[in-house]
Amino acid sequence: MGEVNGAHAILATLAQGGVEVCFTNPGTSEMHLVAEMDSVPGIRGVLCLFEGGATGAADGYGRMTGKPASTLLHLGPGLGNGLANLHNARRAGTPVVNIVGDHATYHKALDAPLESDIDAVAGAVSQWVRRTGCVGDAGPDAAAAVAAAGTTAHADGGVATLVLPADICWSQGAAPATVVPVPPPAPDADLAQVADLLRRGGEHTVLFIGGAVMRRPGLEAVSRIAAATGARVLAENSPARQERGAGLPGTQRIAFRGERGAAQLAGARHLVLAGAQPPVTFFAYPGQPSSLVPDGCTVVDLGGTVAALQHLADLVAPGVRPVPAPLARPEMPSGALTARKAAAVIGALLPEGAIVSDEAITSGWWLPSATAGCPPHDWLTVTGGAIGQGIPLAVGAAIACPDRPVINLQADGSAMYTLQALWTQAREGLDITTVVFNNASYAILGMEFDRLGTASVSGGSKALFDLSGLDFVALANGMDVPATRATTAEELAEQLRTAITEPGPHLIEAIVPAEESQA
């Protein structure tokens, strides 16, 4: 291929580097990239009505494939609209390549209305940021972005952002480039020393796991180590992707509430990190510690590579087999629907191979135990705590794995952040079942307000947590997604069976009371 314009070189480089999907909400500065999409085979463009939908979908795609999707975003405001779900992707270690259009190089000095400091905004959520300065660099810069998205110290990848001035895209003189992968990092700890520590004091050791370790090879290695040494196993509270269910080793997550997390770690003298960072509380509270690591506990970091963990298992547990979870589903409940009963219905019906996008928040406290013994499935959570992830994450997962059912378990308040992604589900014909837990409140905020211990929720304060009046059936139907409403366990079971069986997107509005948290 001879010289081409910058837009073609960038897209061809992405395609050659394994990027197959571009989640986009483009604008004027990106029109040359849009125009070149038809001339570059291998890249599927997916339109999203809001940039937070595009970035959340790229996150879901990357979590399920282990390779980056790209986003195509319009200038600084477009990147800003997608920032919350890029924050979640960063915390998840998801490989994502952001392509952000900018004004032509000669236009920037004029301070046009959409001018902003894109590089600064991108730096808040990206492990790699570059601005292409000349058309000859378009292909190499795109290759560097794909390579940078593929590797971080503790996970599968990260967010890489390439800023492209419009004149770079429309100018001739570019050529596609080849992506050179970045080698994975070496383990952070001496495995022989860690093995000796486990042999001498396994019963006082906690293996704290996350990242890629939450999939079958890592879970089986951890299970072997625990069975041989007596070490306890805890997982991070919000894993990016956990393979779980019958036939896989189960693991308990550290609790959301700091005091419960501290109780889970009590007595630990050694904390071995594998794909996770030292546990801390989500927030600071007056008079309470922020770190959950017990006083005097030593911390050893194995890094995020599963191979190192498997080697460690071979050192301390030769011949020991992992302990799988048995097949066990909850009994089907009946009567007026509650979040606890809804979890039981989901556990009774969750199909084998399902991908669960979990943003149920306070309505989801009972889901882990209700689904632990279901047939094997994947569980995706809100790693960075920025809500509005669940619906677009399901979009990306469904595009990544079109042969698998996707179940989005969704809180009502956070659903409203990126509800537009339902339209993309309908447009793309994605097999996604969304269960919205409608308790007509920001229940998580009420819980946190109560924890302050200084005031009660009443009057104007209470109104700030009130979400009454939302009609998710009407909202879904308005975006061409079939929807139903369930007020009893029997109705939810019937509607969930139908939604799982029929192809395409469906939404079920589950009316539940705001119950006391069990976090």
SULLIN-V191773 format. One record per backbone hydrogen bond with DSSP energy under -0.5 kcal/mol. CO is the residue of the C=O (numbers start at 0). NH is the residue of the N-H. If there is no record, write none. Layout:
# SULLIN-V191773
((CO	NH) (CO	NH))
This chain:
# SULLIN-V191773
((3	172) (3	173) (4	8) (5	9) (6	10) (7	11) (8	12) (9	13) (10	14) (11	15) (12	16) (13	18) (14	17) (17	19) (19	43) (20	69) (21	23) (21	45) (22	71) (23	47) (26	29) (27	30) (29	32) (29	33) (30	34) (31	35) (32	36) (33	36) (33	37) (35	38) (35	39) (36	39) (38	40) (39	42) (41	43) (42	44) (43	21) (45	23) (49	52) (49	53) (50	54) (51	55) (52	56) (53	57) (54	58) (55	59) (56	60) (57	61) (58	62) (59	63) (60	64) (61	65) (68	96) (69	22) (70	98) (71	24) (72	74) (72	100) (73	77) (74	78) (75	79) (76	80) (77	81) (78	81) (79	82) (81	85) (82	86) (83	87) (84	88) (85	89) (86	90) (87	91) (88	92) (88	93) (89	92) (92	156) (93	95) (94	68) (95	97) (95	159) (96	70) (96	98) (97	99) (97	161) (98	72) (98	100) (99	163) (100	74) (101	165) (103	106) (103	107) (106	109) (107	110) (111	114) (115	117) (116	120) (117	121) (118	122) (119	123) (120	123) (121	124) (121	125) (127	160) (129	131) (129	162) (131	164) (133	136) (134	137) (136	140) (137	141) (138	142) (139	143) (140	144) (141	145) (142	146) (143	147) (144	148) (145	149) (146	149) (147	150) (148	157) (152	303) (154	151) (157	95) (157	159) (158	126) (158	127) (159	97) (160	129) (160	162) (161	99) (161	163) (162	131) (162	164) (163	101) (164	167) (164	168) (165	169) (166	170) (167	5) (168	6) (170	5) (173	3) (178	180) (188	190) (189	193) (190	194) (191	195) (192	196) (193	197) (194	198) (195	199) (196	200) (197	201) (200	203) (201	204) (203	268) (203	269) (204	231) (205	207) (205	271) (206	208) (206	233) (207	273) (208	235) (209	212) (210	213) (211	214) (213	242) (214	217) (214	218) (215	219) (216	220) (217	221) (218	222) (219	223) (220	224) (221	225) (222	226) (223	227) (224	228) (225	229) (231	206) (232	251) (233	208) (234	253) (238	380) (241	243) (241	378) (243	376) (244	247) (247	324) (251	234) (255	281) (256	260) (257	261) (258	262) (259	263) (260	264) (261	265) (262	265) (264	267) (268	297) (269	205) (269	271) (270	272) (270	299) (271	207) (272	301) (273	209) (278	291) (284	287) (289	280) (293	296) (297	270) (299	272) (299	301) (302	274) (304	308) (305	309) (306	310) (307	311) (308	312) (309	313) (310	314) (311	315) (312	316) (316	319) (321	323) (324	246) (325	327) (334	488) (337	341) (338	342) (339	343) (340	344) (341	345) (342	346) (343	347) (344	348) (345	349) (350	353) (353	355) (353	377) (354	356) (354	406) (355	357) (355	379) (356	358) (356	408) (358	410) (359	362) (360	363) (361	364) (363	366) (363	367) (365	369) (366	370) (367	371) (369	329) (370	373) (372	327) (373	245) (375	352) (376	243) (377	355) (378	241) (379	357) (380	382) (381	384) (384	386) (388	392) (389	393) (390	394) (391	395) (392	396) (393	397) (394	398) (395	399) (396	400) (400	403) (404	354) (405	407) (405	432) (406	356) (406	408) (407	409) (407	434) (408	358) (409	436) (410	414) (411	415) (412	415) (413	416) (413	417) (414	417) (417	420) (418	421) (419	422) (419	423) (420	424) (421	425) (422	426) (423	427) (424	428) (424	429) (425	428) (429	431) (430	405) (431	433) (431	505) (432	407) (432	434) (433	435) (433	507) (434	409) (434	436) (435	437) (435	509) (436	411) (436	438) (437	511) (439	466) (439	467) (440	442) (441	444) (441	445) (442	446) (443	447) (444	448) (445	449) (446	450) (447	451) (448	451) (448	452) (449	452) (455	457) (457	460) (457	461) (458	462) (459	463) (460	463) (461	464) (462	465) (464	441) (466	469) (469	471) (470	474) (471	475) (472	476) (473	477) (475	478) (475	480) (476	479) (479	481) (481	506) (483	508) (485	510) (486	336) (487	491) (488	492) (489	493) (490	494) (491	495) (492	496) (493	497) (494	498) (495	499) (496	500) (497	501) (504	481) (505	433) (506	483) (507	435) (507	509) (508	485) (508	510) (509	437) (509	511) (512	514) (518	255) (518	256))
